């Protein structure tokens, strides 16, 4: 089990630690609902140092990224980030990821912790372009500092203009006295905020300074459990739940990151799928009665016929009702469709809704 550079701090704060993607990670401190509300209304700090960071360099770096990812990375410029995915040859997704353009011929790919080795092998396999690849996943720490008060709380730590940083942009500069820190605005919670990338050796100094300046804003450490409820309220996909090796980006509603203006792995098949239509679709739903949907629960028609399965589900701390996402056969994917979620041998009524669940 790997530790992050901050594991000892989480343990000293009394965090409940769990194994996650091969790492010893804090799942909660005070409790999911309290931590969730802290991020929605103030500012909270997630240690997400388990995420993977690959650096691709050289004149063919963009060409390789264009080949292995579905979005059009030629639209990037230095300081811009793009959400994308890596399709496999079978119609599924190897992983979803962020692509950062760091320099004229340098990019950083941020991948999911559980897929670091798989992703590295996949990109390496398709790297016949002599692109220099460096895996810095074990050297880089990452804090996600999220919430409406994040910019005001963190601004004293940097000369980077946090108030005017646009969503999916980043800058490299001095942060908390440390040089060459990547500060980006690609939040996974829907409440604004920043991601701070830095070397492991600087983790404790940055953590302490962040909590110093954030004290008057009621800043708190937040665990992975609240991260999951926050992202689900926004309808953001979680790899391993809502997307995987067998779900296509078209089925998952990720057509917006699947650009057929270029060729990429399996693009022809995915283009056909987009044109001819899919048989199943990822939908969002709200429970109309009491009950909490969970991953793996069956989705049924009003007559009890099985039409799909829940991929993510929870009791929404903001909405105070059961919410979830899941794949259903296409004819039941329209917004407003009445469905049922099979909870303990009972079909609990639910309705297909438009994302996000949380409107802010």
N, C-alpha and C positions, 0 to 999 in steps of 0.2 A: 504493500500500500504506500503510495507516494504522499508526501506532505507538501503543502505550498510553503512559501517563505514566511507565511503568517499563521500557520496552523497553531503554533504555541500561543499566539495571542488569542485566537478563538477559544482555545481550551481554557486559558486563564480567565476569559470572560464568561465561562460556564456554558458555552455553546454545546448543543447536542450534536455530536459528530457522527457522520455516517459514511460508509464507503460509497463513492460515486465516481464512475468511469476510471477506477483504479486509484482514485485520490481519497484522502481522508478529509471530508468537507463538512462545514457547518450547515446543518439543515434548518436549525432555528435557535434563537436565543431566548426571547421573552414569550414568543408564541406567534403563530402565523398571522392572525388577524391584526395584532398590534403592529407587527413589522410591516404588513401590507399597508395599513393606514399611515404609517410613518412615511413611506415612500409616496403614497398618493397625496399627502398633505404637507409634507416637509422635506426631509432629505435623509436618505439611508445609504449605507455602503455595503456592497457585495464584494467578497473576494471571489473572483472568477479566474484565478490564475491557472486553473486546470485546462483552460482553452488552449488550442494549438496555434502557433504562429510560424508560417513558412515564408521565407523571403526568396523571390524569384528575380534574378538579375540578368541583364544582357540584351542584345539587340533583338532577340527572338522571344523575350519574356512575354510580351503582349500576345504574340502569335500562339504560344503555348496556352496561355490563359483563355484565349478565344476558342481554342480547340476543346479544352476540358470543361469549360463553364457555359451555361445556357444564356446568360445575359451578355449584352454587348459592351465589353470592357474598353472598346475604342472610344467610348463616350466619356471615359474618365479623364481627369487632369490631375496634376499634383495638388493634393489637399482634398481630393474627393474620394468618397467611399461608395461601393456598390454592393447591394445584396444580390446573391446569385446562388446557383446550385450546380452540382456536377452530375449530369445524367450518366447512367451506365448503359450497356448495350442491350439490356433486356426491357427497357421502358421504365425502370425505376431510378432512384436517386442515390448516388454514392454518399453525398452529404450536401447540406446547405452551408453557405460560408459568406464571409465578407471579403471583398477585394479592395485594398487600399493602394492608390498610386503614390508611392513614396518619392520617386525621382523619375527622370525621363525614361530610364530603362530599368526601373526597380519597383517591385510591387510586394505588398505583404498580404498573405492570405490568412484569414482567421477562421479556424475550423473547430468543429466540436470535439471535446475532450475524448469521448469514447471512440472517435474515428481517426485519431491522429495517425496511427500506423497505417490503417487502411487507405486514408487519403494520400499519405506520402507515397505509398507504393503505387497507387493509381496514377498520380501525376507523373511519378518517375517513369512508369511503364510507357507513358505517352510522350516522354521528353526525348524525342529524337532530333531536337533542334539545338542541342548543346547549351541549353539554358542553365545557368548556375543556380542550384537550389540549396538553400540552407534552412535546416530545421532548428529554430531557436525556442521551441516550445518549453523546454526545461530551463531556459535561461531568463524567461520573461515573466514578470508578475503583472496581473491585470486587476484593477479595481473598477467596478461600475458604481459610480456615485450618482444616484438617481433621485428625482423628486423636484417639485417646483422651486424649492429654495437652493438647488445645487449651484446655480451660477453665482448667486449672491454670496453663498457660503465660501465658495472656492476662489473667487476672484482675487482676494488678497495674496494667494499663493503663486500667482502667475501674471505675466504681462500679456499673455494671450487674451484676446477679447472674448470672454466666455459668453457675455450677454448677446453678442451678435453672431455667434457661431451657428451656422445653419445646420439643420438636420442632415446627416450623412456627409458631413465635412469634418476635417481634422486639421490640426497644426502641430508642428514639432517645435518644442521650446523648453524653457526652464520652468519647472513646476516644483514647488516646495523646496527650492534650493538645489534641485537636481537637474542637470542639463540633458538634452536630447530625450525628453519625455514626449510620447505621442499622446495628445489629448484629442479625443474625437467625440462626436455627438451622434451615436448610432443606437440610442437606448432601446432596450428590450422590454420596457415596462409601460410605456405610454404616458409617463409623467415627466418626460424631459430628463436632462442630466448628461453625464459625460463618462467616457471610458478612458482610463489612464493606464498606459503601457510603459513599463520601466523595468530595469534590471533587478533581479532578486535581491541583490545586496542593498538596494535602496528601499526595500519594502517597508521596513520598520519605521524609518525616518518619514516616509511619505504617509503611512498610516497615522502616525502620531500627529503630524502637522495637520492632516485633514480633520482629525477629530478635535484638535485644538481650535481651529478656526470655525468648525461646525458646531461647537458646544452651544453657542447662543441660539442656534437654530434647532436645537434638540436632536442633533444628528445621532443616529444609532447604527450599529452593525446589523445587517439583515441576512438571513439564511436562504438556502436554495428553495425551501418550501414556499416562502412568500414570493420568490422570483417566479415560481411556476404559476401561482394564482394571478400575479400581475400580468404575466405574458398571456395567460389564457383569456383574461378579461379583454385583451386587445385582439385576440384571435391570431396571435403569432404562432406559426408551426414549431413544434418541438421534434427534432430528429429522434427517431426511435419510437415515437408515439404517432404523430400525425403524418409524417413522411418517413420513408425507408427505402430499402433496395427494391421493393415491389410496387411502390406507389409512384405514378408519373407526376411531373410538375403540372400537367394539364388537369389531371384528376384532383390535384391538391389545390387548385385555384391559383397556381403560380404561373399562369400564362404570361403575366406581366413581367416576369423575369426570364421568359423563354423567347428569345428574339431570333426570328427566322430570316433576318437580314444577313446572316453569316452561316457558315457550316460549323457544326460542333458535333461531338460524339452523339450518335443516334438522333440527330436533328431531323432526318428524313422521316423516320417513324413517328416522332413526336409531332411533326408538322401534319402528317396524315391524320393523326389522332385529333389534332385541333380542328382540322377541316371536316372530318367525318363524325366527330363527337365521341364522347366517352360513355361507358355503361355505368360507371359509378362516380360520385362526386363527394368531395369533402364539404360538409355543411356545418353550420353553427346552430345550436338549439338552446332554448331555455325550458326548464322544467316548469310546468304550469301548476304543479301540486307540490306536496312535500316529498323530498327525496334528493339524494346526491348521486349524480351519475359518475361512474368510474371507468377507467380504461378497461376495455374488454367486455363491457356490458353489451347485450344485444339491443339493436334498434329494431322496432317492430311497427307494423301498420296498426291501425285501429282494430283490425280483425285478428291481430296476433301473429301475422306472417312476418318472418325474419327478413329484413331488408338491408341490414348493415350492422356495424359495430362501433361503439364509442372508442375514440382514440385518446381523447383527453377530457377529463371532467372534474368538477369541483363544486363546492359551495362558494359562490362569489362573495368575498368579504364586502365589496362595494355595493353590489346589487341585492345582497341578502336572499339570493335564490340559486338553485342548482343550474349550472351552465355547462356546456360541453361542445365538443366537435366530434364528428365521426363520418365515416363513409357510408353513403346510402345509394341504392340504385337510382339512376338519373331521374326517373319519374317522380321521386319523392324529394327532390332537391330544391324545389321552388320555395321562395320565402313565403311564410304563412301556412305551409303544409303542416297538418297535424300528424304527429308520430307518437310512438310510445317508447319508453326506455325500460327495459326489463330489469327491475330491482327486486331482489329476493322473491322470485316467482310471481311478481305483480308488474303489469305494464303501467308505468306512471306516465300520464299524459305530458307531452312536450310539443313545442312548436319550432319550426325552422325559422331562424331570424337572420338579419343582416349584421355583419360585423362592422365595427367592434361592438362587444357587449357594453363596455364602459365608454361613455361618451365624454367624460371629463367635465 
